[in-house]
């Protein structure tokens, strides 16, 4: 049980870090190319990535008994 939580935390932190850094990079790119070096695209992109990572973690921890598979019909 504790090993499962540890695995979920590791996956959540890695996913959130990747999404935040990607959002930051896209925000920097848009800021430099399209918005005359303003700061709001950078903060918007990193906030968007952080929010997506948080939502994925919330979903992982709220559905611990979700079983993926296919439905087998009774005959």
GUGU-501617 format. One record per residue: residue in one letter; residue number from 0; x, y, z of N, C-alpha, C in turn; chain. Coordinates in Angstrom, 3 decimals. Each point is the difference from the previous one (the first is absolute). Layout:
// GUGU-501617
<site><aa>A</aa><i>NUM</i><n_c1>X</n_c1><n_c2>Y</n_c2><n_c3>Z</n_c3><ca_c1>X</ca_c1><ca_c2>Y</ca_c2><ca_c3>Z</ca_c3><c_c1>X</c_c1><c_c2>Y</c_c2><c_c3>Z</c_c3><ch>A</ch></site>
...
//
This chain:
// GUGU-501617
<site><aa>X</aa><i>0</i><n_c1>0.820</n_c1><n_c2>-1.191</n_c2><n_c3>0.000</n_c3><ca_c1>-0.820</ca_c1><ca_c2>1.191</ca_c2><ca_c3>0.000</ca_c3><c_c1>0.871</c_c1><c_c2>1.264</c_c2><c_c3>0.000</c_c3><ch>A</ch></site>
<site><aa>X</aa><i>1</i><n_c1>1.019</n_c1><n_c2>0.017</n_c2><n_c3>0.872</n_c3><ca_c1>0.877</ca_c1><ca_c2>1.162</ca_c2><ca_c3>0.052</ca_c3><c_c1>0.835</c_c1><c_c2>0.100</c_c2><c_c3>-1.273</c_c3><ch>A</ch></site>
<site><aa>X</aa><i>2</i><n_c1>0.373</n_c1><n_c2>-1.140</n_c2><n_c3>-0.556</n_c3><ca_c1>0.759</ca_c1><ca_c2>-0.001</ca_c2><ca_c3>-1.245</ca_c3><c_c1>-0.837</c_c1><c_c2>0.562</c_c2><c_c3>-1.146</c_c3><ch>A</ch></site>
<site><aa>X</aa><i>3</i><n_c1>-1.295</n_c1><n_c2>-0.280</n_c2><n_c3>0.025</n_c3><ca_c1>-0.908</ca_c1><ca_c2>0.522</ca_c2><ca_c3>-1.025</ca_c3><c_c1>-0.110</c_c1><c_c2>1.524</c_c2><c_c3>0.100</c_c3><ch>A</ch></site>
<site><aa>X</aa><i>4</i><n_c1>-0.111</n_c1><n_c2>0.516</n_c2><n_c3>1.226</n_c3><ca_c1>-0.058</ca_c1><ca_c2>1.458</ca_c2><ca_c3>0.176</ca_c3><c_c1>1.306</c_c1><c_c2>0.658</c_c2><c_c3>-0.422</c_c3><ch>A</ch></site>
<site><aa>X</aa><i>5</i><n_c1>1.102</n_c1><n_c2>-0.625</n_c2><n_c3>0.323</n_c3><ca_c1>1.290</ca_c1><ca_c2>0.545</ca_c2><ca_c3>-0.416</ca_c3><c_c1>0.132</c_c1><c_c2>0.066</c_c2><c_c3>-1.511</c_c3><ch>A</ch></site>
<site><aa>X</aa><i>6</i><n_c1>-0.471</n_c1><n_c2>-1.063</n_c2><n_c3>-0.661</n_c3><ca_c1>0.032</ca_c1><ca_c2>-0.021</ca_c2><ca_c3>-1.460</ca_c3><c_c1>-0.892</c_c1><c_c2>1.097</c_c2><c_c3>-0.581</c_c3><ch>A</ch></site>
<site><aa>X</aa><i>7</i><n_c1>-1.170</n_c1><n_c2>0.187</n_c2><n_c3>0.605</n_c3><ca_c1>-0.909</ca_c1><ca_c2>1.055</ca_c2><ca_c3>-0.479</ca_c3><c_c1>0.601</c_c1><c_c2>1.383</c_c2><c_c3>0.210</c_c3><ch>A</ch></site>
<site><aa>X</aa><i>8</i><n_c1>0.631</n_c1><n_c2>0.230</n_c2><n_c3>1.161</n_c3><ca_c1>0.621</ca_c1><ca_c2>1.296</ca_c2><ca_c3>0.247</ca_c3><c_c1>1.141</c_c1><c_c2>0.264</c_c2><c_c3>-0.977</c_c3><ch>A</ch></site>
<site><aa>X</aa><i>9</i><n_c1>0.815</n_c1><n_c2>-1.014</n_c2><n_c3>-0.258</n_c3><ca_c1>1.092</ca_c1><ca_c2>0.173</ca_c2><ca_c3>-0.961</ca_c3><c_c1>-0.528</c_c1><c_c2>0.341</c_c2><c_c3>-1.382</c_c3><ch>A</ch></site>
<site><aa>X</aa><i>10</i><n_c1>-1.035</n_c1><n_c2>-0.726</n_c2><n_c3>-0.429</n_c3><ca_c1>-0.584</ca_c1><ca_c2>0.260</ca_c2><ca_c3>-1.317</ca_c3><c_c1>-0.622</c_c1><c_c2>1.394</c_c2><c_c3>-0.053</c_c3><ch>A</ch></site>
<site><aa>X</aa><i>11</i><n_c1>-0.666</n_c1><n_c2>0.407</n_c2><n_c3>1.078</n_c3><ca_c1>-0.630</ca_c1><ca_c2>1.320</ca_c2><ca_c3>0.039</ca_c3><c_c1>1.029</c_c1><c_c2>1.122</c_c2><c_c3>-0.045</c_c3><ch>A</ch></site>
<site><aa>X</aa><i>12</i><n_c1>1.051</n_c1><n_c2>-0.125</n_c2><n_c3>0.786</n_c3><ca_c1>1.018</ca_c1><ca_c2>1.052</ca_c2><ca_c3>0.009</ca_c3><c_c1>0.722</c_c1><c_c2>0.096</c_c2><c_c3>-1.337</c_c3><ch>A</ch></site>
<site><aa>X</aa><i>13</i><n_c1>0.311</n_c1><n_c2>-1.137</n_c2><n_c3>-0.592</n_c3><ca_c1>0.670</ca_c1><ca_c2>0.023</ca_c2><ca_c3>-1.300</ca_c3><c_c1>-0.915</c_c1><c_c2>0.579</c_c2><c_c3>-1.075</c_c3><ch>A</ch></site>
<site><aa>X</aa><i>14</i><n_c1>-1.262</n_c1><n_c2>-0.395</n_c2><n_c3>0.007</n_c3><ca_c1>-0.957</ca_c1><ca_c2>0.498</ca_c2><ca_c3>-0.986</ca_c3><c_c1>-0.215</c_c1><c_c2>1.506</c_c2><c_c3>0.153</c_c3><ch>A</ch></site>
<site><aa>X</aa><i>15</i><n_c1>-0.137</n_c1><n_c2>0.459</n_c2><n_c3>1.240</n_c3><ca_c1>-0.203</ca_c1><ca_c2>1.426</ca_c2><ca_c3>0.255</ca_c3><c_c1>1.232</c_c1><c_c2>0.802</c_c2><c_c3>-0.406</c_c3><ch>A</ch></site>
<site><aa>X</aa><i>16</i><n_c1>1.180</n_c1><n_c2>-0.517</n_c2><n_c3>0.286</n_c3><ca_c1>1.230</ca_c1><ca_c2>0.708</ca_c2><ca_c3>-0.382</ca_c3><c_c1>0.126</c_c1><c_c2>0.104</c_c2><c_c3>-1.515</c_c3><ch>A</ch></site>
<site><aa>X</aa><i>17</i><n_c1>-0.283</n_c1><n_c2>-1.083</n_c2><n_c3>-0.707</n_c3><ca_c1>0.107</ca_c1><ca_c2>0.022</ca_c2><ca_c3>-1.464</ca_c3><c_c1>-1.014</c_c1><c_c2>0.975</c_c2><c_c3>-0.598</c_c3><ch>A</ch></site>
<site><aa>X</aa><i>18</i><n_c1>-1.229</n_c1><n_c2>-0.030</n_c2><n_c3>0.488</n_c3><ca_c1>-1.024</ca_c1><ca_c2>0.887</ca_c2><ca_c3>-0.549</ca_c3><c_c1>0.286</c_c1><c_c2>1.467</c_c2><c_c3>0.324</c_c3><ch>A</ch></site>
<site><aa>X</aa><i>19</i><n_c1>0.513</n_c1><n_c2>0.279</n_c2><n_c3>1.196</n_c3><ca_c1>0.319</ca_c1><ca_c2>1.373</ca_c2><ca_c3>0.373</ca_c3><c_c1>1.153</c_c1><c_c2>0.546</c_c2><c_c3>-0.837</c_c3><ch>A</ch></site>
<site><aa>X</aa><i>20</i><n_c1>1.039</n_c1><n_c2>-0.798</n_c2><n_c3>-0.179</n_c3><ca_c1>1.152</ca_c1><ca_c2>0.448</ca_c2><ca_c3>-0.798</ca_c3><c_c1>-0.398</c_c1><c_c2>0.169</c_c2><c_c3>-1.468</c_c3><ch>A</ch></site>
<site><aa>X</aa><i>21</i><n_c1>-0.836</n_c1><n_c2>-0.896</n_c2><n_c3>-0.510</n_c3><ca_c1>-0.460</ca_c1><ca_c2>0.131</ca_c2><ca_c3>-1.378</ca_c3><c_c1>-0.846</c_c1><c_c2>1.260</c_c2><c_c3>-0.175</c_c3><ch>A</ch></site>
<site><aa>X</aa><i>22</i><n_c1>-0.897</n_c1><n_c2>0.252</n_c2><n_c3>0.953</n_c3><ca_c1>-0.794</ca_c1><ca_c2>1.227</ca_c2><ca_c3>-0.054</ca_c3><c_c1>0.854</c_c1><c_c2>1.244</c_c2><c_c3>0.100</c_c3><ch>A</ch></site>
<site><aa>X</aa><i>23</i><n_c1>1.034</n_c1><n_c2>-0.054</n_c2><n_c3>0.822</n_c3><ca_c1>0.932</ca_c1><ca_c2>1.121</ca_c2><ca_c3>0.123</ca_c3><c_c1>0.733</c_c1><c_c2>0.239</c_c2><c_c3>-1.319</c_c3><ch>A</ch></site>
<site><aa>X</aa><i>24</i><n_c1>0.453</n_c1><n_c2>-1.072</n_c2><n_c3>-0.630</n_c3><ca_c1>0.722</ca_c1><ca_c2>0.130</ca_c2><ca_c3>-1.269</ca_c3><c_c1>-0.904</c_c1><c_c2>0.552</c_c2><c_c3>-1.104</c_c3><ch>A</ch></site>
<site><aa>X</aa><i>25</i><n_c1>-1.226</n_c1><n_c2>-0.497</n_c2><n_c3>-0.054</n_c3><ca_c1>-0.935</ca_c1><ca_c2>0.503</ca_c2><ca_c3>-1.017</ca_c3><c_c1>-0.333</c_c1><c_c2>1.463</c_c2><c_c3>0.286</c_c3><ch>A</ch></site>
<site><aa>X</aa><i>26</i><n_c1>-0.150</n_c1><n_c2>0.356</n_c2><n_c3>1.272</n_c3><ca_c1>-0.255</ca_c1><ca_c2>1.392</ca_c2><ca_c3>0.358</ca_c3><c_c1>1.145</c_c1><c_c2>0.918</c_c2><c_c3>-0.374</c_c3><ch>A</ch></site>
<site><aa>X</aa><i>27</i><n_c1>1.220</n_c1><n_c2>-0.445</n_c2><n_c3>0.215</n_c3><ca_c1>1.170</ca_c1><ca_c2>0.797</ca_c2><ca_c3>-0.394</ca_c3><c_c1>0.040</c_c1><c_c2>0.166</c_c2><c_c3>-1.515</c_c3><ch>A</ch></site>
<site><aa>X</aa><i>28</i><n_c1>-0.266</n_c1><n_c2>-1.086</n_c2><n_c3>-0.709</n_c3><ca_c1>0.011</ca_c1><ca_c2>0.070</ca_c2><ca_c3>-1.460</ca_c3><c_c1>-1.057</c_c1><c_c2>0.984</c_c2><c_c3>-0.515</c_c3><ch>A</ch></site>
<site><aa>X</aa><i>29</i><n_c1>-1.217</n_c1><n_c2>-0.094</n_c2><n_c3>0.515</n_c3><ca_c1>-1.046</ca_c1><ca_c2>0.922</ca_c2><ca_c3>-0.427</ca_c3><c_c1>0.308</c_c1><c_c2>1.430</c_c2><c_c3>0.413</c_c3><ch>A</ch></site>
<site><aa>X</aa><i>30</i><n_c1>0.604</n_c1><n_c2>0.179</n_c2><n_c3>1.170</n_c3><ca_c1>0.348</ca_c1><ca_c2>1.329</ca_c2><ca_c3>0.464</ca_c3><c_c1>1.032</c_c1><c_c2>0.661</c_c2><c_c3>-0.911</c_c3><ch>A</ch></site>
<site><aa>X</aa><i>31</i><n_c1>0.989</n_c1><n_c2>-0.759</n_c2><n_c3>-0.398</n_c3><ca_c1>1.062</ca_c1><ca_c2>0.547</ca_c2><ca_c3>-0.849</ca_c3><c_c1>-0.493</c_c1><c_c2>0.223</c_c2><c_c3>-1.425</c_c3><ch>A</ch></site>
<site><aa>X</aa><i>32</i><n_c1>-0.761</n_c1><n_c2>-0.963</n_c2><n_c3>-0.536</n_c3><ca_c1>-0.373</ca_c1><ca_c2>0.072</ca_c2><ca_c3>-1.410</ca_c3><c_c1>-1.215</c_c1><c_c2>0.898</c_c2><c_c3>-0.280</c_c3><ch>A</ch></site>
<site><aa>X</aa><i>33</i><n_c1>-0.983</n_c1><n_c2>-0.014</n_c2><n_c3>0.881</n_c3><ca_c1>-1.263</ca_c1><ca_c2>0.651</ca_c2><ca_c3>-0.336</ca_c3><c_c1>-0.389</c_c1><c_c2>1.174</c_c2><c_c3>0.896</c_c3><ch>A</ch></site>
<site><aa>X</aa><i>34</i><n_c1>0.438</n_c1><n_c2>0.044</n_c2><n_c3>1.245</n_c3><ca_c1>-0.529</ca_c1><ca_c2>0.986</ca_c2><ca_c3>0.938</ca_c3><c_c1>1.030</c_c1><c_c2>1.006</c_c2><c_c3>0.493</c_c3><ch>A</ch></site>
<site><aa>X</aa><i>35</i><n_c1>1.008</n_c1><n_c2>0.260</n_c2><n_c3>-0.757</n_c3><ca_c1>0.996</ca_c1><ca_c2>1.045</ca_c2><ca_c3>0.274</ca_c3><c_c1>0.606</c_c1><c_c2>-0.099</c_c2><c_c3>1.400</c_c3><ch>A</ch></site>
<site><aa>X</aa><i>36</i><n_c1>0.366</n_c1><n_c2>-1.210</n_c2><n_c3>0.375</n_c3><ca_c1>0.699</ca_c1><ca_c2>-0.299</ca_c2><ca_c3>1.252</ca_c3><c_c1>-0.784</c_c1><c_c2>0.407</c_c2><c_c3>1.249</c_c3><ch>A</ch></site>
<site><aa>X</aa><i>37</i><n_c1>-1.284</n_c1><n_c2>-0.201</n_c2><n_c3>-0.027</n_c3><ca_c1>-0.823</ca_c1><ca_c2>0.237</ca_c2><ca_c3>1.194</ca_c3><c_c1>0.079</c_c1><c_c2>-1.226</c_c2><c_c3>0.908</c_c3><ch>A</ch></site>
<site><aa>X</aa><i>38</i><n_c1>-0.327</n_c1><n_c2>0.181</n_c2><n_c3>1.266</n_c3><ca_c1>0.167</ca_c1><ca_c2>-1.093</ca_c2><ca_c3>0.962</ca_c3><c_c1>-1.247</c_c1><c_c2>-0.861</c_c2><c_c3>0.166</c_c3><ch>A</ch></site>
<site><aa>X</aa><i>39</i><n_c1>-1.153</n_c1><n_c2>0.488</n_c2><n_c3>-0.407</n_c3><ca_c1>-1.211</ca_c1><ca_c2>-0.775</ca_c2><ca_c3>0.265</ca_c3><c_c1>-0.073</c_c1><c_c2>-1.324</c_c2><c_c3>-0.756</c_c3><ch>A</ch></site>
<site><aa>X</aa><i>40</i><n_c1>0.532</n_c1><n_c2>-0.150</n_c2><n_c3>-1.216</n_c3><ca_c1>-0.052</ca_c1><ca_c2>-1.335</ca_c2><ca_c3>-0.623</ca_c3><c_c1>0.840</c_c1><c_c2>-1.046</c_c2><c_c3>0.752</c_c3><ch>A</ch></site>
<site><aa>X</aa><i>41</i><n_c1>1.091</n_c1><n_c2>0.452</n_c2><n_c3>0.615</n_c3><ca_c1>0.851</ca_c1><ca_c2>-0.917</ca_c2><ca_c3>0.750</ca_c3><c_c1>-0.730</c_c1><c_c2>-0.497</c_c2><c_c3>1.242</c_c3><ch>A</ch></site>
<site><aa>X</aa><i>42</i><n_c1>-0.600</n_c1><n_c2>0.907</n_c2><n_c3>0.745</n_c3><ca_c1>-0.721</ca_c1><ca_c2>-0.410</ca_c2><ca_c3>1.206</ca_c3><c_c1>-1.266</c_c1><c_c2>-0.784</c_c2><c_c3>-0.345</c_c3><ch>A</ch></site>
<site><aa>X</aa><i>43</i><n_c1>-0.660</n_c1><n_c2>0.364</n_c2><n_c3>-1.093</n_c3><ca_c1>-1.188</ca_c1><ca_c2>-0.736</ca_c2><ca_c3>-0.425</ca_c3><c_c1>0.357</c_c1><c_c2>-1.430</c_c2><c_c3>-0.406</c_c3><ch>A</ch></site>
<site><aa>X</aa><i>44</i><n_c1>1.080</n_c1><n_c2>-0.170</n_c2><n_c3>-0.751</n_c3><ca_c1>0.419</ca_c1><ca_c2>-1.339</ca_c2><ca_c3>-0.437</ca_c3><c_c1>0.425</c_c1><c_c2>-0.884</c_c2><c_c3>1.153</c_c3><ch>A</ch></site>
<site><aa>X</aa><i>45</i><n_c1>0.774</n_c1><n_c2>0.555</n_c2><n_c3>0.932</n_c3><ca_c1>0.424</ca_c1><ca_c2>-0.822</ca_c2><ca_c3>1.133</ca_c3><c_c1>-1.167</c_c1><c_c2>-0.288</c_c2><c_c3>0.936</c_c3><ch>A</ch></site>
<site><aa>X</aa><i>46</i><n_c1>-0.911</n_c1><n_c2>0.929</n_c2><n_c3>0.157</n_c3><ca_c1>-1.189</ca_c1><ca_c2>-0.253</ca_c2><ca_c3>0.810</ca_c3><c_c1>-0.896</c_c1><c_c2>-1.046</c_c2><c_c3>-0.620</c_c3><ch>A</ch></site>
<site><aa>X</aa><i>47</i><n_c1>-0.106</n_c1><n_c2>0.027</n_c2><n_c3>-1.304</n_c3><ca_c1>-0.794</ca_c1><ca_c2>-1.010</ca_c2><ca_c3>-0.707</ca_c3><c_c1>0.608</c_c1><c_c2>-1.388</c_c2><c_c3>0.173</c_c3><ch>A</ch></site>
<site><aa>X</aa><i>48</i><n_c1>1.300</n_c1><n_c2>-0.116</n_c2><n_c3>-0.126</n_c3><ca_c1>0.673</ca_c1><ca_c2>-1.282</ca_c2><ca_c3>0.203</ca_c3><c_c1>-0.121</c_c1><c_c2>-0.494</c_c2><c_c3>1.430</c_c3><ch>A</ch></site>
<site><aa>X</aa><i>49</i><n_c1>0.122</n_c1><n_c2>0.908</n_c2><n_c3>0.964</n_c3><ca_c1>-0.134</ca_c1><ca_c2>-0.377</ca_c2><ca_c3>1.397</ca_c3><c_c1>-1.423</c_c1><c_c2>-0.469</c_c2><c_c3>0.301</c_c3><ch>A</ch></site>
<site><aa>X</aa><i>50</i><n_c1>-0.968</n_c1><n_c2>0.681</n_c2><n_c3>-0.558</n_c3><ca_c1>-1.394</ca_c1><ca_c2>-0.400</ca_c2><ca_c3>0.202</ca_c3><c_c1>-0.319</c_c1><c_c2>-1.348</c_c2><c_c3>-0.616</c_c3><ch>A</ch></site>
<site><aa>X</aa><i>51</i><n_c1>0.542</n_c1><n_c2>-0.269</n_c2><n_c3>-1.186</n_c3><ca_c1>-0.237</ca_c1><ca_c2>-1.309</ca_c2><ca_c3>-0.620</ca_c3><c_c1>0.643</c_c1><c_c2>-1.117</c_c2><c_c3>0.805</c_c3><ch>A</ch></site>
<site><aa>X</aa><i>52</i><n_c1>1.210</n_c1><n_c2>0.233</n_c2><n_c3>0.506</n_c3><ca_c1>0.653</ca_c1><ca_c2>-1.004</ca_c2><ca_c3>0.832</ca_c3><c_c1>-0.752</c_c1><c_c2>-0.241</c_c2><c_c3>1.300</c_c3><ch>A</ch></site>
<site><aa>X</aa><i>53</i><n_c1>-0.504</n_c1><n_c2>1.060</n_c2><n_c3>0.618</n_c3><ca_c1>-0.768</ca_c1><ca_c2>-0.129</ca_c2><ca_c3>1.236</ca_c3><c_c1>-1.291</c_c1><c_c2>-0.779</c_c2><c_c3>-0.237</c_c3><ch>A</ch></site>
<site><aa>X</aa><i>54</i><n_c1>-0.667</n_c1><n_c2>0.271</n_c2><n_c3>-1.100</n_c3><ca_c1>-1.238</ca_c1><ca_c2>-0.707</ca_c2><ca_c3>-0.320</ca_c3><c_c1>0.256</c_c1><c_c2>-1.484</c_c2><c_c3>-0.237</c_c3><ch>A</ch></site>
<site><aa>X</aa><i>55</i><n_c1>1.079</n_c1><n_c2>-0.329</n_c2><n_c3>-0.690</n_c3><ca_c1>0.336</ca_c1><ca_c2>-1.414</ca_c2><ca_c3>-0.208</ca_c3><c_c1>0.307</c_c1><c_c2>-0.699</c_c2><c_c3>1.317</c_c3><ch>A</ch></site>
<site><aa>X</aa><i>56</i><n_c1>0.709</n_c1><n_c2>0.673</n_c2><n_c3>0.898</n_c3><ca_c1>0.299</ca_c1><ca_c2>-0.595</ca_c2><ca_c3>1.302</ca_c3><c_c1>-1.273</c_c1><c_c2>-0.188</c_c2><c_c3>0.816</c_c3><ch>A</ch></site>
<site><aa>X</aa><i>57</i><n_c1>-0.868</n_c1><n_c2>0.972</n_c2><n_c3>-0.051</n_c3><ca_c1>-1.257</ca_c1><ca_c2>-0.094</ca_c2><ca_c3>0.727</ca_c3><c_c1>-0.819</c_c1><c_c2>-1.189</c_c2><c_c3>-0.499</c_c3><ch>A</ch></site>
<site><aa>X</aa><i>58</i><n_c1>-0.019</n_c1><n_c2>-0.196</n_c2><n_c3>-1.293</n_c3><ca_c1>-0.725</ca_c1><ca_c2>-1.125</ca_c2><ca_c3>-0.574</ca_c3><c_c1>0.623</c_c1><c_c2>-1.333</c_c2><c_c3>0.419</c_c3><ch>A</ch></site>
<site><aa>X</aa><i>59</i><n_c1>1.330</n_c1><n_c2>-0.074</n_c2><n_c3>0.012</n_c3><ca_c1>0.668</ca_c1><ca_c2>-1.242</ca_c2><ca_c3>0.398</ca_c3><c_c1>-0.293</c_c1><c_c2>-0.369</c_c2><c_c3>1.450</c_c3><ch>A</ch></site>
<site><aa>X</aa><i>60</i><n_c1>-0.029</n_c1><n_c2>0.983</n_c2><n_c3>0.885</n_c3><ca_c1>-0.203</ca_c1><ca_c2>-0.295</ca_c2><ca_c3>1.409</ca_c3><c_c1>-1.470</c_c1><c_c2>-0.192</c_c2><c_c3>0.368</c_c3><ch>A</ch></site>
<site><aa>X</aa><i>61</i><n_c1>-0.916</n_c1><n_c2>0.526</n_c2><n_c3>-0.787</n_c3><ca_c1>-1.416</ca_c1><ca_c2>-0.147</ca_c2><ca_c3>0.319</ca_c3><c_c1>-0.617</c_c1><c_c2>-1.271</c_c2><c_c3>-0.562</c_c3><ch>A</ch></site>
<site><aa>X</aa><i>62</i><n_c1>0.646</n_c1><n_c2>-0.631</n_c2><n_c3>-0.919</n_c3><ca_c1>-0.538</ca_c1><ca_c2>-1.240</ca_c2><ca_c3>-0.558</ca_c3><c_c1>1.000</c_c1><c_c2>-1.144</c_c2><c_c3>0.211</c_c3><ch>A</ch></site>
<site><aa>X</aa><i>63</i><n_c1>0.209</n_c1><n_c2>-0.411</n_c2><n_c3>1.239</n_c3><ca_c1>1.034</ca_c1><ca_c2>-1.013</ca_c2><ca_c3>0.253</ca_c3><c_c1>-0.393</c_c1><c_c2>-1.406</c_c2><c_c3>-0.422</c_c3><ch>A</ch></site>
<site><aa>X</aa><i>64</i><n_c1>-1.292</n_c1><n_c2>-0.263</n_c2><n_c3>-0.128</n_c3><ca_c1>-0.432</ca_c1><ca_c2>-1.358</ca_c2><ca_c3>-0.308</ca_c3><c_c1>-0.530</c_c1><c_c2>-0.132</c_c2><c_c3>-1.417</c_c3><ch>A</ch></site>
<site><aa>X</aa><i>65</i><n_c1>0.403</n_c1><n_c2>0.867</n_c2><n_c3>-0.870</n_c3><ca_c1>-0.436</ca_c1><ca_c2>-0.050</ca_c2><ca_c3>-1.387</ca_c3><c_c1>0.734</c_c1><c_c2>-1.147</c_c2><c_c3>-0.698</c_c3><ch>A</ch></site>
<site><aa>X</aa><i>66</i><n_c1>-0.770</n_c1><n_c2>-0.880</n_c2><n_c3>-0.585</n_c3><ca_c1>0.571</ca_c1><ca_c2>-1.149</ca_c2><ca_c3>-0.690</ca_c3><c_c1>-0.216</c_c1><c_c2>0.193</c_c2><c_c3>-1.496</c_c3><ch>A</ch></site>
<site><aa>X</aa><i>67</i><n_c1>1.068</n_c1><n_c2>-0.042</n_c2><n_c3>-0.745</n_c3><ca_c1>-0.094</ca_c1><ca_c2>0.140</ca_c2><ca_c3>-1.447</ca_c3><c_c1>-0.122</c_c1><c_c2>-1.387</c_c2><c_c3>-0.611</c_c3><ch>A</ch></site>
<site><aa>X</aa><i>68</i><n_c1>-0.942</n_c1><n_c2>-0.154</n_c2><n_c3>-0.847</n_c3><ca_c1>-0.197</ca_c1><ca_c2>-1.287</ca_c2><ca_c3>-0.643</ca_c3><c_c1>-1.239</c_c1><c_c2>0.042</c_c2><c_c3>-0.870</c_c3><ch>A</ch></site>
<site><aa>X</aa><i>69</i><n_c1>-0.405</n_c1><n_c2>-1.152</n_c2><n_c3>-0.439</n_c3><ca_c1>-1.190</ca_c1><ca_c2>-0.038</ca_c2><ca_c3>-0.832</ca_c3><c_c1>-1.102</c_c1><c_c2>-0.782</c_c2><c_c3>0.720</c_c3><ch>A</ch></site>
<site><aa>X</aa><i>70</i><n_c1>-1.201</n_c1><n_c2>0.289</n_c2><n_c3>-0.366</n_c3><ca_c1>-1.142</ca_c1><ca_c2>-0.627</ca_c2><ca_c3>0.630</ca_c3><c_c1>-0.239</c_c1><c_c2>-1.355</c_c2><c_c3>-0.668</c_c3><ch>A</ch></site>
<site><aa>X</aa><i>71</i><n_c1>-0.153</n_c1><n_c2>-1.018</n_c2><n_c3>0.822</n_c3><ca_c1>-0.282</ca_c1><ca_c2>-1.335</ca_c2><ca_c3>-0.511</ca_c3><c_c1>-1.465</c_c1><c_c2>-0.286</c_c2><c_c3>0.277</c_c3><ch>A</ch></site>
<site><aa>X</aa><i>72</i><n_c1>-0.746</n_c1><n_c2>-0.337</n_c2><n_c3>-1.041</n_c3><ca_c1>-1.430</ca_c1><ca_c2>-0.263</ca_c2><ca_c3>0.148</ca_c3><c_c1>-0.238</c_c1><c_c2>-1.404</c_c2><c_c3>0.528</c_c3><ch>A</ch></site>
<site><aa>X</aa><i>73</i><n_c1>-1.018</n_c1><n_c2>-0.118</n_c2><n_c3>0.869</n_c3><ca_c1>-0.397</ca_c1><ca_c2>-1.317</ca_c2><ca_c3>0.492</ca_c3><c_c1>-0.794</c_c1><c_c2>-0.719</c_c2><c_c3>-1.079</c_c3><ch>A</ch></site>
<site><aa>X</aa><i>74</i><n_c1>0.175</n_c1><n_c2>-1.301</n_c2><n_c3>-0.079</n_c3><ca_c1>-0.731</ca_c1><ca_c2>-0.760</ca_c2><ca_c3>-1.020</ca_c3><c_c1>-1.063</c_c1><c_c2>-0.867</c_c2><c_c3>0.625</c_c3><ch>A</ch></site>
//
